[in-house]
């Protein structure tokens, strides 16, 4: 079985640098000896540098960012470029998260960010997912549009360098009247996404890894990793608790 990847998205947490450093130190303790799983933590921009300084040579953890802009430099107040992130040791970047889309980010915006991040050498964690599920299965068309537009113009030789994160918005903890997604929901969408990619880039193209988000916890991580058709997980809230995040990694290690 191929190596799994677990990516912790801290979102806009915690509130101080001291708390961020404490959380990361606790995560490092929980992950001691874990060697079979790729592990990524994605703190807010302002903590990236201080957390990078806490890295130890033997620790198998990579640093990720939660967003990036397009290009290297320019008159873009409040933005951070992929080049800037790469220069401080960031390896991964989350792009197209539903919470960014809710703020007005379009598929075309995400497409530009993916291209810019790839050009810099960052590994995009490209998020897709429907807001709701309807009886007519129109949600498939929404995800198809996200995949096709956001990956438009990207060489098939680069597509495998991207990670696709399926995050059904209706399953996120921040969604009102949320519902639990099942591994069957995940597997259905993974198969569909792979079909879209094969049609777009060719059946012989090495496809991206696909992971699952959607408020995954240590309680359902095993089921998603074994029956959800995914190569890893993108926990949000669970990544803010070192023991819970460590528990998810332990599950991946033991597969």
C-alpha positions as CSV (number, residue, x, y, z in Angstrom):
1,X,0.0,0.0,0.0
2,X,1.4,3.4,-0.9
3,X,2.4,5.9,1.7
4,X,-0.5,8.0,3.0
5,X,-0.4,11.8,3.6
6,X,-2.0,13.6,6.5
7,X,-2.3,17.4,6.2
8,X,-3.4,19.5,9.2
9,X,-5.2,22.8,8.3
10,X,-5.1,25.0,11.3
11,X,-7.2,27.7,9.5
12,X,-7.2,31.0,11.6
13,X,-5.9,29.4,14.7
14,X,-4.5,29.7,17.3
15,X,-4.6,33.3,18.5
16,X,-0.9,33.8,19.6
17,X,2.5,32.7,18.3
18,X,3.2,31.2,21.7
19,X,0.1,29.0,21.4
20,X,1.1,28.0,17.8
21,X,4.6,27.0,18.8
22,X,3.2,25.0,21.8
23,X,0.7,23.2,19.5
24,X,3.5,22.3,17.0
25,X,5.8,21.1,19.8
26,X,3.1,18.9,21.1
27,X,2.4,17.5,17.6
28,X,6.1,16.7,17.2
29,X,6.0,14.7,20.4
30,X,2.9,12.8,19.2
31,X,4.6,12.0,15.9
32,X,7.9,10.7,17.2
33,X,8.9,7.5,15.4
34,X,6.2,8.0,12.7
35,X,8.0,7.2,9.5
36,X,5.5,5.6,7.1
37,X,3.2,8.6,6.7
38,X,3.8,12.0,5.0
39,X,2.8,14.7,7.5
40,X,2.1,18.3,6.7
41,X,1.0,21.2,9.0
42,X,-0.5,24.4,7.6
43,X,-0.6,27.2,10.1
44,X,-1.5,30.8,9.4
45,X,1.0,32.9,7.5
46,X,2.3,34.8,10.5
47,X,3.4,31.6,12.3
48,X,5.2,29.9,9.4
49,X,8.6,31.3,10.1
50,X,8.6,30.7,13.8
51,X,7.3,27.2,13.4
52,X,9.9,26.5,10.7
53,X,12.6,27.2,13.3
54,X,11.2,24.4,15.5
55,X,11.8,21.8,12.9
56,X,14.2,19.1,13.8
57,X,16.3,17.2,11.2
58,X,14.8,13.8,12.2
59,X,11.2,15.0,12.2
60,X,9.2,13.9,9.2
61,X,7.0,16.9,9.0
62,X,6.6,19.4,6.1
63,X,5.3,22.9,6.2
64,X,2.3,24.1,4.3
65,X,0.5,27.4,3.7
66,X,-3.2,28.0,3.6
67,X,-3.2,30.2,0.5
68,X,-1.0,31.9,-2.1
69,X,-1.4,34.7,-4.6
70,X,-0.2,34.8,-8.3
71,X,3.3,35.8,-9.4
72,X,6.4,36.6,-7.4
73,X,6.1,40.3,-6.4
74,X,3.8,43.2,-7.2
75,X,1.4,45.9,-6.0
76,X,-1.0,43.4,-4.2
77,X,-1.5,44.7,-0.7
78,X,-2.2,41.9,1.8
79,X,-1.1,39.0,-0.5
80,X,1.7,36.5,-0.2
81,X,3.3,34.9,-3.2
82,X,4.4,31.3,-3.8
83,X,8.0,32.5,-4.2
84,X,7.9,34.1,-0.7
85,X,6.5,30.9,0.8
86,X,9.1,28.7,-0.9
87,X,11.9,31.0,0.3
88,X,11.0,30.3,4.0
89,X,10.8,26.6,3.5
90,X,7.1,26.0,2.7
91,X,6.6,22.9,0.6
92,X,2.8,22.6,0.2
93,X,0.0,25.2,-0.2
94,X,-3.8,24.8,0.1
95,X,-5.6,26.4,-2.8
96,X,-9.3,26.7,-3.6
97,X,-10.6,25.8,-0.1
98,X,-14.4,26.3,0.2
99,X,-13.8,29.0,2.8
100,X,-11.8,30.9,0.2
101,X,-14.4,30.3,-2.4
102,X,-17.1,31.7,0.0
103,X,-15.1,34.9,0.0
104,X,-15.4,35.2,-3.7
105,X,-12.5,33.2,-5.1
106,X,-13.4,31.8,-8.5
107,X,-12.3,28.7,-10.4
108,X,-10.2,31.0,-12.7
109,X,-8.5,32.6,-9.7
110,X,-7.6,29.1,-8.4
111,X,-6.4,28.1,-11.8
112,X,-3.9,31.0,-11.8
113,X,-2.8,30.2,-8.3
114,X,-2.2,26.6,-9.1
115,X,0.0,27.4,-12.1
116,X,1.9,30.0,-10.1
117,X,2.5,27.6,-7.3
118,X,3.7,24.8,-9.6
119,X,6.1,27.2,-11.3
120,X,7.6,28.0,-7.9
121,X,8.0,24.3,-7.0
122,X,5.2,24.3,-4.4
123,X,2.9,21.3,-4.2
124,X,-0.7,22.6,-4.5
125,X,-3.4,21.0,-2.3
126,X,-6.3,21.8,-4.6
127,X,-9.7,21.6,-2.9
128,X,-13.0,20.6,-4.6
129,X,-16.4,19.8,-3.2
130,X,-20.1,20.5,-3.5
131,X,-22.2,22.7,-1.1
132,X,-25.1,20.3,-1.1
133,X,-26.2,17.0,-2.5
134,X,-29.4,16.9,-4.6
135,X,-31.5,14.0,-5.8
136,X,-30.8,14.8,-9.4
137,X,-27.0,14.5,-8.8
138,X,-26.3,18.0,-10.2
139,X,-23.4,18.2,-7.7
140,X,-21.3,16.0,-10.0
141,X,-21.5,18.8,-12.6
142,X,-20.3,21.4,-10.0
143,X,-17.2,19.2,-9.1
144,X,-16.5,18.5,-12.7
145,X,-16.5,22.2,-13.5
146,X,-14.2,22.9,-10.5
147,X,-11.7,20.2,-11.7
148,X,-11.8,21.1,-15.4
149,X,-11.5,24.9,-15.0
150,X,-9.0,25.0,-12.2
151,X,-6.7,22.5,-14.0
152,X,-7.1,24.0,-17.4
153,X,-3.8,24.6,-19.2
154,X,-1.8,22.5,-16.8
155,X,0.6,20.1,-18.5
156,X,-0.2,16.4,-18.0
157,X,3.5,16.0,-16.9
158,X,2.7,18.3,-13.9
159,X,-0.7,17.0,-12.9
160,X,0.7,14.3,-10.7
161,X,2.5,17.0,-8.6
162,X,-0.9,18.2,-7.4
163,X,-2.9,16.8,-4.5
164,X,-6.7,17.0,-4.9
165,X,-8.6,17.3,-1.6
166,X,-12.3,16.4,-1.7
167,X,-14.1,18.4,0.9
168,X,-17.9,18.2,0.7
169,X,-19.0,21.6,2.2
170,X,-22.2,20.0,3.7
171,X,-20.0,17.9,5.9
172,X,-17.7,20.7,7.3
173,X,-18.0,21.4,11.0
174,X,-18.6,25.1,10.2
175,X,-21.6,24.4,8.0
176,X,-25.0,24.9,9.5
177,X,-27.1,21.7,9.8
178,X,-24.1,19.7,8.6
179,X,-24.3,16.0,7.9
180,X,-21.7,13.3,8.2
181,X,-20.2,12.2,5.0
182,X,-19.5,8.5,4.6
183,X,-16.6,6.6,3.0
184,X,-19.0,5.6,0.3
185,X,-19.6,9.3,-0.5
186,X,-15.9,9.7,-0.7
187,X,-15.3,6.7,-2.9
188,X,-18.0,7.7,-5.3
189,X,-16.4,11.1,-5.7
190,X,-12.9,9.8,-6.0
191,X,-13.9,7.5,-8.8
192,X,-15.7,10.4,-10.5
193,X,-12.7,12.7,-10.2
194,X,-10.4,10.1,-11.6
195,X,-12.7,9.7,-14.6
196,X,-12.6,13.4,-15.2
197,X,-8.8,13.5,-15.0
198,X,-8.4,10.5,-17.3
199,X,-10.7,12.1,-19.9
200,X,-8.9,15.4,-19.7
201,X,-5.3,14.3,-19.5
202,X,-5.3,10.7,-21.0
203,X,-5.7,7.3,-19.4
204,X,-1.9,6.8,-19.3
205,X,-1.3,10.0,-17.4
206,X,0.0,9.6,-13.8
207,X,-2.9,11.1,-11.8
208,X,-2.8,13.2,-8.6
209,X,-3.2,11.8,-5.2
210,X,-6.7,12.4,-3.9
211,X,-7.4,12.9,-0.2
212,X,-10.5,13.5,1.9
213,X,-11.3,16.5,4.2
214,X,-14.8,17.2,5.5
215,X,-14.3,17.4,9.3
216,X,-12.5,14.0,9.4
217,X,-11.5,12.9,12.9
218,X,-9.6,10.1,14.6
219,X,-13.0,8.3,15.0
220,X,-13.7,7.9,11.2
221,X,-10.1,8.2,9.8
222,X,-9.7,4.4,9.5
223,X,-12.9,4.0,7.5
224,X,-12.1,6.8,5.1
225,X,-8.5,5.6,4.6
226,X,-9.5,2.0,4.0
227,X,-12.9,2.3,2.3
228,X,-13.0,5.9,1.0
229,X,-10.6,5.4,-1.9
230,X,-8.3,8.1,-0.7
231,X,-4.5,8.5,-0.4
232,X,-4.7,10.6,2.8
233,X,-6.7,13.1,4.9
234,X,-7.0,16.8,5.5
235,X,-8.3,17.3,9.0
236,X,-9.2,20.8,10.2
237,X,-10.4,21.1,13.7
238,X,-8.8,17.8,14.7
239,X,-5.4,19.2,13.7
240,X,-5.6,21.7,16.5
241,X,-5.5,19.0,19.1
242,X,-2.1,17.3,19.1
243,X,-3.4,14.0,20.5
244,X,-6.3,13.8,18.0
245,X,-4.0,14.7,15.1
246,X,-1.4,12.2,16.3
247,X,-4.2,9.6,16.5
248,X,-5.1,10.1,12.9
249,X,-1.5,9.8,11.9
250,X,-1.2,6.6,14.0
251,X,-4.1,5.1,12.1
252,X,-2.4,5.9,8.8
253,X,0.8,4.4,10.1
254,X,-0.9,1.1,11.1
255,X,-2.6,0.4,7.7
